[in-house]
Amino acid sequence: MTLQPSAMQIHAGDLMALGASFGLALYITMTRMSSRNIDSSSVLTYSIFFFTCIWLAFAAVLLDQGFVIKGQDFPFVLALALGPQLGGNTLINYALRSLPASTVSVALLGEPVIATVFSYFLFSEPLSWHVVVGGALICLALYATSINTK
């Protein structure tokens, strides 16, 4: 997963990334299959319910482990839930109505590229050559996928 000398070791972050990728692939596949028979507002309602249940279970585990959310953090958590999560799921559901699931899944790879560019300009985060090459490969994949679907 990395070009680091410790690439032979499996890290918790790597497993989390693989789990998130598997979950997103499953979500895209299930949403695409169900969107043929169910209207998009119902799909969005079901997915919000499912992700809320998962989030509450995850939060219960974190709180049980001693993780504490302070009062001043709740507006930011709510903003993350309403903005990227709700907005993102709505856009994914909309895109899956008119595009193949393969195109949508590759397009979602652009999210970390955009986040990296914003972090560079807004927070002066350094860019290593690994990050630049990875971003360029993702952009090439996005381009190749968009050419093949036309």
KEVOLUM-933308 format. One line per 8 residues: number of its first residue (from 1); their letters; for each residue x, y, z of C-alpha. Coordinates in steps of 0.05 Angstrom, whole numbers, plus 5000, padded with zeros to 4 digits. Example, Ala and Ser with C-alpha at 12.3 -4.5 7.8 and 13.67 -1.06 7.14 Angstrom:
<nodes>
1 = AS = 5246 4910 5156  5273 4979 5143 .
</nodes>
This chain:
<nodes>
1 = MTLQPSAM = 5000 5000 5000  5060 5046 5008  5131 5051 4983  5158 5058 5053  5209 5007 5081  5156 4984 5130  5109 4965 5072  5114 4892 5092 .
9 = QIHAGDLM = 5078 4907 5157  5004 4914 5162  4982 4977 5199  4915 4993 5229  4906 5052 5182  4917 5007 5122  4864 4959 5147  4816 5017 5159 .
17 = ALGASFGL = 4828 5043 5088  4815 4974 5059  4752 4966 5101  4727 5035 5079  4741 5018 5007  4704 4952 5013  4645 4987 5047  4641 5041 4994 .
25 = ALYITMTR = 4645 4989 4938  4589 4950 4971  4548 5014 4980  4556 5034 4907  4539 4964 4882  4477 4958 4926  4454 5029 4910  4462 5018 4836 .
33 = MSSRNIDS = 4423 4953 4839  4367 4981 4882  4361 5047 4844  4331 5010 4786  4271 4990 4828  4267 5043 4883  4263 5118 4877  4325 5158 4898 .
41 = SSVLTYSI = 4292 5190 4959  4277 5121 4988  4348 5097 4974  4375 5159 5008  4329 5148 5068  4351 5075 5075  4424 5092 5068  4420 5149 5119 .
49 = FFFTCIWL = 4385 5102 5168  4438 5048 5157  4497 5096 5164  4466 5128 5226  4460 5060 5258  4533 5044 5241  4556 5111 5266  4518 5104 5332 .
57 = AFAAVLLD = 4549 5035 5342  4618 5062 5327  4606 5121 5374  4583 5074 5429  4648 5034 5422  4689 5098 5424  4652 5125 5485  4660 5058 5520 .
65 = QGFVIKGQ = 4736 5064 5507  4737 5132 5542  4733 5177 5480  4699 5243 5499  4664 5292 5453  4666 5362 5483  4606 5409 5478  4641 5457 5431 .
73 = DFPFVLAL = 4654 5400 5383  4581 5382 5370  4568 5437 5319  4628 5412 5278  4605 5340 5283  4535 5361 5261  4564 5401 5204  4604 5341 5181 .
81 = ALGPQLGG = 4542 5297 5184  4499 5345 5145  4550 5371 5095  4597 5318 5069  4557 5257 5091  4486 5276 5072  4507 5318 5012  4557 5265 4989 .
89 = NTLINYAL = 4507 5208 4994  4455 5249 4956  4505 5263 4900  4527 5191 4897  4455 5167 4892  4440 5219 4838  4502 5200 4798  4486 5125 4803 .
97 = RSLPASTV = 4419 5139 4770  4451 5163 4705  4522 5135 4705  4552 5065 4710  4575 5045 4779  4646 5036 4753  4649 5109 4732  4620 5134 4797 .
105 = SVALLGEP = 4668 5092 4839  4729 5117 4800  4703 5189 4805  4700 5182 4880  4776 5172 4879  4781 5246 4862  4760 5264 4933  4828 5253 4965 .
113 = VIATVFSY = 4861 5290 4907  4816 5350 4919  4828 5346 4994  4903 5344 4983  4902 5404 4938  4860 5443 4988  4906 5423 5046  4966 5447 5006 .
121 = FLFSEPLS = 4936 5515 4991  4897 5527 5055  4943 5496 5107  5010 5495 5072  5015 5419 5078  5077 5393 5043  5069 5348 4982  5116 5289 4975 .
129 = WHVVVGGA = 5131 5258 4907  5090 5197 4929  5029 5241 4937  5039 5277 4871  5049 5213 4832  4988 5181 4865  4946 5242 4850  4969 5242 4778 .
137 = LICLALYA = 4952 5168 4771  4882 5180 4800  4871 5238 4751  4893 5194 4693  4845 5140 4716  4789 5191 4720  4805 5216 4650  4809 5145 4621 .
145 = TSINTK = 4744 5125 4653  4708 5187 4628  4733 5175 4557  4711 5102 4558  4640 5118 4581  4625 5168 4525 .
</nodes>
